[in-house]
Amino acid sequence: MNQHDLKSRQTPLKQQYRTDPESAVVTLKAQGKLGEGVSCKVDTGKTIAEAGLHQATGGDGSQLCSGDMLLEALAACTGVTMKAVATSLGIEIRDGEIRTEGEIDFRGTLGVDKEAPVGFREIRMFADLDTDADDEQLQTLMKLTERFCVVYQTINKGVNISVGYHRR
């Protein structure tokens, strides 16, 4: 997709969202089915991803870890957003890699230490890009990528989550 193609696709959507803001609100959904042992199968729309316990919590390593899936979602969203921003700005990226990593203290997850947090204590992200863009262009690219990346913004700013259940 080139700069013209992206603009021709996004311009009518932007106009629609300006005149009808509610049309920009879309509910994304995911569903998981509890699986064998300690696992959950998530339908990604393309395949079934089976998540289980990380080896640091007793898993055997044969299933995906949901923490890894979170980092993968961050890398994917950042990469897609970066490519869209680069395309919009006319910055050529010949090749690139987005790497994400983070630490979890599993004492919190396993209830070993009530003071240990549950979840990532820090997440780091790196972009390794093959481009002729200068430093100013790359700083603009990174700033706009952070600004418009849904997963990055959700993790960085947090979001209210409501939880419920239904007995069948």
Secondary structure, 3 states (H helix, E strand, C coil): CCHHHHHHHHHHHHHHHHHCHHHHCCCCCCCEEECCCCEEEEECCCCEEEEECCHHHCCCCCCECHHHHHHHHHHHHHHHHHHHHHHHHCCCEEEEEEEEEEEECHHHHCCCCCCCCCCEEEEEEEEEEEECCCHHHHHHHHHHHHHHCHHHHHHHHCCCCCCCCCCC
